Amino acid sequence: MDAILKSPPSDGDRDRGSTVAGVYWTFLVVCFFLMGLRFWARIKIHALGPDDWTMAFAVVSDCKWSIEVCRVADGAKQLILLAATVTGTLMVLNGGCRHIYYLALDKGQDGIIKVNRLFIICQPFAIMGIAIGRISVALLVLRIMAVTVWRKRFLWFTIVSTFIISALNSVLLFANCSPTAAAWNPFIPYTCWDVYIITDVTIAASGMYTPR
């Protein structure tokens, strides 16, 4: 705590929470509107498929918006987006977009731990939301364009490997430190794996699900 309170930031007590919450909920409404149009069109032509349901699941999970808007910005997906929006909003309401110096002054050590915990909880939604969105696209291609055996095999390999690597990345967020609480509580004694292990897995996962 002494290191955190050593000197105040030069730009003062800035809170980007209102911006983050606005982005959250705006994109949540847009995503659900577009998803509703997609389902309406598919139902009208009697063509609902697994690609639609996986995308719907993705729309209810990604918190990437909260994490990146506090720093700069990135994207979201939908069931997972809803979970991420709720978690991210809780993080915002608890001071998650303020400088840690002022958060520590107002809420102390417990406030920092609470925000960190919400941030960590949000991460698997971000990771799996993006991955499931990509899996949905692969299922769509499999449904309408997989005319050869090798294309089908490639798409199924992509689906399975994307899910496995993304799930591994999510698990490692909680498993790489002992005790697990060290993931959100920097004030307790802990030991962690080499940071390059997590970095390598994250880079591998990013290569699987972030190209557009």
C-alpha atoms as one frame of an Amber mdcrd trajectory, in Angstrom:
protein
   0.000   0.000   0.000   2.852   2.397   0.757   4.150   2.053  -2.796   0.674
   2.719  -4.211   0.250   5.883  -2.127   3.775   7.142  -2.740   2.774   9.967
  -5.098  -0.518  11.067  -6.705  -0.860  10.850 -10.520  -0.275  14.099 -12.367
  -3.681  14.102 -14.107  -5.686  13.929 -10.878  -8.592  11.725  -9.888 -10.015
  10.793 -13.299 -12.802   8.223 -13.486 -13.617   6.769 -16.911 -16.416   4.671
 -15.464 -19.283   6.597 -17.087 -17.654   6.179 -20.519 -17.128   2.474 -19.957
 -20.694   1.902 -18.716 -22.054   3.864 -21.688 -20.065   1.745 -24.140 -21.132
  -1.462 -22.351 -24.817  -0.859 -22.467 -24.901   0.774 -25.908 -23.208  -2.200
 -27.509 -25.310  -4.623 -25.484 -28.502  -3.076 -26.900 -27.061  -3.032 -30.448
 -25.899  -6.656 -30.182 -29.244  -7.904 -28.919 -31.066  -5.950 -31.631 -28.911
  -7.456 -34.378 -29.161 -10.906 -32.839 -32.945 -10.536 -32.758 -32.948  -9.669
 -36.476 -30.749 -12.679 -37.195 -33.064 -15.063 -35.337 -36.153 -13.502 -36.884
 -34.734 -13.998 -40.399 -33.608 -17.580 -39.694 -36.957 -18.525 -38.146 -38.833
 -17.049 -41.129 -36.886 -19.286 -43.529 -36.845 -22.246 -41.108 -33.060 -22.267
 -41.033 -31.984 -21.957 -37.385 -28.754 -23.832 -36.828 -25.921 -24.388 -34.333
 -24.077 -21.320 -35.672 -27.011 -19.130 -34.558 -27.166 -20.622 -31.065 -23.408
 -20.374 -30.500 -23.450 -16.727 -31.574 -26.383 -16.105 -29.236 -24.392 -17.664
 -26.409 -21.441 -15.460 -27.289 -23.684 -12.389 -27.162 -24.542 -13.138 -23.467
 -20.339 -12.890 -22.368 -17.514 -10.648 -23.478 -16.080  -8.036 -21.060 -13.303
  -6.999 -23.394 -15.013  -3.609 -23.667 -14.615  -2.857 -19.988 -10.976  -3.848
 -19.846  -9.908  -1.991 -22.938 -12.050   1.155 -22.699 -10.470   1.850 -19.305
  -7.143   1.704 -21.173  -8.238   2.412 -24.739 -10.875  -0.004 -26.453 -11.750
  -3.302 -28.206 -14.676  -5.624 -29.010 -17.559  -7.726 -27.666 -19.805 -10.722
 -28.434 -23.511 -11.413 -26.972 -24.979 -14.219 -23.820 -21.378 -13.782 -22.820
 -21.636 -10.020 -23.526 -24.512  -9.760 -21.056 -22.484 -11.478 -18.328 -19.500
  -9.282 -19.120 -21.596  -6.123 -19.111 -22.990  -6.917 -15.679 -19.556  -7.834
 -14.287 -17.924  -4.824 -15.917 -20.594  -2.489 -14.597 -20.001  -3.809 -11.073
 -16.302  -3.154 -11.564 -17.050   0.415 -12.701 -19.377   1.050  -9.745 -16.622
  -0.056  -7.380 -14.072   2.351  -8.839 -12.463   0.054 -11.390 -11.766   2.872
 -13.855 -10.094   5.226 -11.365  -6.379   5.506 -10.794  -5.341   2.989  -8.150
  -3.891   5.815  -6.012  -7.316   7.399  -5.471  -9.060   4.047  -5.235  -6.684
   3.131  -2.402  -7.284   6.472  -0.662 -11.075   6.090  -0.767 -11.583   2.363
  -0.292  -8.265   1.079   0.981  -6.832  -2.369   0.445 -10.254  -4.063   0.366
 -11.381  -1.798  -2.464  -8.377  -2.721  -4.600  -8.921  -6.434  -3.953 -12.615
  -6.191  -4.868 -11.934  -4.408  -8.171  -9.144  -6.865  -9.032 -11.464  -9.794
  -8.309 -14.165  -8.429 -10.620 -11.537  -7.809 -13.295 -10.292 -11.412 -13.088
 -13.831 -12.821 -13.098 -14.507 -10.799 -16.245 -11.527 -12.236 -18.143 -12.914
 -15.721 -18.953 -16.040 -14.087 -20.383 -13.838 -11.989 -22.660 -11.717 -14.938
 -23.751 -14.583 -17.373 -24.340 -16.861 -14.719 -25.841 -14.380 -14.011 -28.613
 -13.594 -17.707 -29.117 -17.245 -18.772 -29.312 -17.961 -15.973 -31.769 -15.222
 -17.379 -34.038 -16.559 -20.899 -33.547 -19.988 -19.660 -34.659 -18.480 -18.349
 -37.901 -16.735 -21.689 -38.481 -20.045 -23.525 -37.930 -21.713 -21.228 -40.451
 -19.014 -21.942 -43.046 -19.283 -25.655 -42.224 -23.024 -25.440 -42.807 -23.030
 -23.665 -46.185 -19.577 -24.150 -47.760 -18.022 -27.362 -46.408 -18.318 -29.277
 -49.681 -15.100 -31.293 -49.352 -13.894 -33.709 -46.698 -10.691 -31.766 -46.110
 -12.554 -28.495 -45.625 -14.817 -30.144 -43.065 -11.833 -31.617 -41.244 -10.028
 -28.256 -41.217 -13.081 -26.438 -39.857 -13.633 -29.029 -37.108  -9.955 -28.830
 -36.193 -10.292 -25.046 -35.960 -13.420 -25.300 -33.795 -11.967 -27.846 -31.357
  -8.501 -26.273 -31.075  -9.949 -22.776 -30.584 -12.158 -24.011 -27.765  -9.378
 -25.997 -26.047  -6.764 -23.218 -26.172  -9.272 -20.577 -25.048 -10.496 -22.753
 -22.170  -6.875 -23.416 -21.148  -6.169 -19.693 -21.224  -9.179 -19.065 -18.959
  -8.184 -21.769 -16.478  -4.591 -20.529 -16.256  -5.822 -17.128 -15.067  -6.770
 -18.820 -11.800  -4.301 -21.714 -11.730  -0.997 -19.950 -12.317  -0.614 -18.620
  -8.766  -0.758 -20.267  -5.363  -2.929 -19.507  -3.496  -5.545 -18.759  -6.169
  -6.561 -15.585  -4.319  -3.215 -14.080  -5.359  -4.761 -13.510  -8.797  -6.718
 -10.598  -7.309  -5.026  -9.973  -3.948  -1.459  -8.658  -4.317  -1.142  -8.146
  -0.560  -0.750 -11.809   0.456   2.332 -14.056   0.141   2.183 -16.051  -3.083
   4.161 -17.889  -5.731   3.360 -17.824  -9.448   4.554 -19.571 -12.563   6.970
 -17.790 -14.855   5.078 -14.921 -16.503   6.239 -16.136 -19.922   4.076 -19.271
 -19.591   0.904 -17.197 -19.395   2.213 -14.854 -22.093   2.901 -17.735 -24.498
  -0.535 -19.308 -23.948  -2.230 -15.929 -24.391  -0.339 -15.274 -27.637  -1.304
 -18.740 -28.900  -4.942 -18.130 -27.986  -4.897 -14.689 -29.605  -3.615 -16.215
 -32.812  -6.550 -18.628 -32.766  -9.438 -16.229 -32.227  -8.556 -12.607 -32.874
  -7.868 -12.347 -36.651 -10.712 -10.657 -38.488
